[in-house]
């Protein structure tokens, strides 16, 4: 919990479906707020310049770099972190595909990568390998070489398309 201070400001937002209110310093980054005040430690902080993508979250339906966003800028926002992907104890199809296809090694980039891919697949449910590479180009991975990540995205895309088709038909 944040401690109130004379320079603090109350911020309210919804994080992974739960309303949260904390008093924060005006300079506190969204990544620090999410990690320290909300306990969503799946938000990783790498470069602190918005380049590596490890801190990626979904802010009001679009991915955002939480290390370059102030918590006060997210006032009233709906935030999803990697902790919000799984539902009812079941992994999200993206998480399942990354696990099955070895699309992670150290796991540091994985939360940001998953949220980026979720947005990519929402916009393009059947991307080519080139489109996948372009879609994840803002998320740096030092371990995998991206091949297994691309395999995982392809598999997740197929699962999500089949799931959507089952719901439609």
Backbone torsions as a table, in degrees:
resi	resn	phi	psi	omega
1	UNK	NA	139.7	175.6
2	UNK	-73.2	147.7	173.5
3	UNK	-97.4	136.4	-179.8
4	UNK	-62.7	144.8	176.3
5	UNK	-139.3	166.4	-178.1
6	UNK	-65.7	-23.1	178.8
7	UNK	-100.0	3.7	-176.5
8	UNK	-76.5	158.9	178.4
9	UNK	-138.3	136.5	178.2
10	UNK	-74.7	131.7	174.4
11	UNK	-123.0	141.8	178.6
12	UNK	-125.1	134.5	175.8
13	UNK	-158.7	172.9	175.8
14	UNK	-110.8	123.9	-179.1
15	UNK	-117.4	116.5	-179.3
16	UNK	52.1	42.4	175.4
17	UNK	85.0	-3.9	-178.4
18	UNK	-109.6	129.7	176.5
19	UNK	-69.9	137.1	177.1
20	UNK	-133.3	145.3	175.2
21	UNK	-138.0	128.0	178.2
22	UNK	-144.3	155.2	171.3
23	UNK	-95.4	126.1	-176.9
24	UNK	-130.4	155.3	170.9
25	UNK	-66.7	143.0	-176.7
26	UNK	-59.9	-21.9	-178.3
27	UNK	-94.6	1.6	-177.1
28	UNK	-70.2	130.5	179.2
29	UNK	-75.0	156.5	177.1
30	UNK	-62.3	-37.7	179.2
31	UNK	-61.6	-44.2	178.1
32	UNK	-65.7	-40.9	177.6
33	UNK	-58.9	-48.7	-177.6
34	UNK	-65.7	-42.0	-178.9
35	UNK	-70.8	-51.1	-169.7
36	UNK	-88.6	-38.2	-177.0
37	UNK	-90.3	-31.7	-177.0
38	UNK	-105.2	-11.2	178.1
39	UNK	74.2	17.0	179.6
40	UNK	-91.4	78.4	-174.1
41	UNK	-75.8	0.1	171.9
42	UNK	-71.6	-13.7	173.5
43	UNK	-78.9	108.0	-178.0
44	UNK	-96.9	149.3	178.7
45	UNK	-117.7	116.4	-179.0
46	UNK	-107.5	-83.1	-172.3
47	UNK	-83.8	-21.5	-176.0
48	UNK	59.7	22.9	177.6
49	UNK	-129.2	3.2	179.7
50	UNK	79.7	14.4	-175.4
51	UNK	-94.9	-37.1	-170.4
52	UNK	-85.5	-24.7	178.3
53	UNK	84.6	-1.2	-177.8
54	UNK	-64.3	-26.4	-176.0
55	UNK	-93.4	10.4	-175.3
56	UNK	-60.9	132.3	173.6
57	UNK	-132.3	169.4	173.3
58	UNK	-101.7	120.8	-178.2
59	UNK	-118.2	111.9	-177.7
60	UNK	50.7	45.5	172.9
61	UNK	86.9	-1.7	-180.0
62	UNK	-129.5	146.2	177.7
63	UNK	-68.1	147.7	179.7
64	UNK	-147.7	151.0	175.7
65	UNK	-86.1	110.4	-175.1
66	UNK	-74.4	-15.9	177.7
67	UNK	-77.9	-16.9	-179.3
68	UNK	-109.2	6.7	-180.0
69	UNK	-115.4	134.8	176.5
70	UNK	-83.0	147.6	178.7
71	UNK	-58.3	-37.2	-179.3
72	UNK	-67.0	-23.7	177.1
73	UNK	-72.1	-18.7	-178.5
74	UNK	-95.3	12.8	177.9
75	UNK	-51.0	125.1	177.3
76	UNK	78.2	1.8	-175.1
77	UNK	-80.6	162.1	172.3
78	UNK	-105.2	118.6	-176.3
79	UNK	-116.3	136.0	171.1
80	UNK	-121.8	129.6	173.2
81	UNK	-108.7	177.6	-179.9
82	UNK	-59.0	-29.4	178.3
83	UNK	-63.7	-21.1	-179.6
84	UNK	-88.9	-0.9	179.9
85	UNK	-74.7	-47.9	-178.4
86	UNK	-67.3	150.5	-178.5
87	UNK	-137.7	129.5	176.6
88	UNK	58.7	33.8	179.8
89	UNK	79.7	0.1	179.4
90	UNK	-102.1	134.4	175.5
91	UNK	-63.2	146.9	172.2
92	UNK	-67.5	149.3	178.7
93	UNK	-52.5	-32.0	176.2
94	UNK	-65.5	-46.0	179.0
95	UNK	-62.2	-42.4	178.5
96	UNK	-61.0	-45.1	-178.8
97	UNK	-66.7	-40.2	177.6
98	UNK	-63.2	-40.9	179.7
99	UNK	-65.7	-50.1	-176.8
100	UNK	-65.5	-32.8	-176.1
101	UNK	-99.2	10.3	-180.0
102	UNK	56.2	42.6	-179.1
103	UNK	-81.9	19.2	176.9
104	UNK	-150.4	152.8	171.9
105	UNK	-125.5	-79.9	179.8
106	UNK	-74.1	-26.1	176.6
107	UNK	88.6	-2.7	-175.9
108	UNK	-64.6	-41.8	-179.0
109	UNK	-82.6	-15.3	-168.7
110	UNK	-58.3	-46.8	-179.8
111	UNK	-57.5	-48.0	178.5
112	UNK	-65.1	-37.6	178.8
113	UNK	-63.7	-44.6	-179.2
114	UNK	-60.6	-44.6	-178.8
115	UNK	-69.8	-34.6	175.9
116	UNK	-65.4	-43.5	179.9
117	UNK	-67.4	-36.0	176.9
118	UNK	-58.5	-45.2	178.3
119	UNK	-64.9	-43.3	178.8
120	UNK	-56.5	-48.3	-176.3
121	UNK	-72.0	-25.7	174.6
122	UNK	-68.1	-34.9	-179.8
123	UNK	-85.7	-29.7	-177.0
124	UNK	-144.0	90.8	-174.3
125	UNK	-68.7	-11.7	-178.9
126	UNK	-136.4	64.8	-175.8
127	UNK	-76.2	150.2	171.7
128	UNK	-76.4	168.1	176.8
129	UNK	-59.1	-38.8	178.7
130	UNK	-63.8	-41.1	178.2
131	UNK	-67.5	-35.3	175.7
132	UNK	-64.5	-47.9	178.7
133	UNK	-56.8	-44.3	179.2
134	UNK	-65.5	-40.1	-178.1
135	UNK	-65.2	-33.3	-179.1
136	UNK	-100.0	7.7	-174.7
137	UNK	-63.3	-19.7	177.6
138	UNK	-89.4	4.6	178.7
139	UNK	-117.8	114.2	-176.4
140	UNK	-88.8	134.2	175.8
141	UNK	-125.9	125.7	-177.7
142	UNK	-95.8	-4.5	-171.5
143	UNK	-109.5	-43.0	-163.2
144	UNK	-89.8	-25.4	-172.7
145	UNK	78.7	4.2	172.9
146	UNK	72.5	-16.1	-175.9
147	UNK	-61.1	-46.4	-179.9
148	UNK	-70.7	-29.2	175.8
149	UNK	-64.7	-43.8	178.6
150	UNK	-63.3	-41.8	175.4
151	UNK	-59.2	-43.4	-179.3
152	UNK	-63.7	-42.3	179.9
153	UNK	-64.2	-42.8	178.0
154	UNK	-59.0	-46.0	-179.7
155	UNK	-64.8	-45.1	179.9
156	UNK	-62.0	-40.1	179.0
157	UNK	-59.7	-44.6	179.8
158	UNK	-64.0	-43.8	179.8
159	UNK	-62.4	-45.3	-179.4
160	UNK	-66.3	-37.6	176.9
161	UNK	-64.8	-44.5	179.7
162	UNK	-63.7	-40.0	178.1
163	UNK	-63.4	-42.4	178.2
164	UNK	-65.1	-40.7	179.8
165	UNK	-65.5	-38.8	178.2
166	UNK	-63.4	-39.0	179.4
167	UNK	-70.6	-32.4	179.5
168	UNK	-77.2	-30.7	-171.8
169	UNK	-106.4	NA	NA
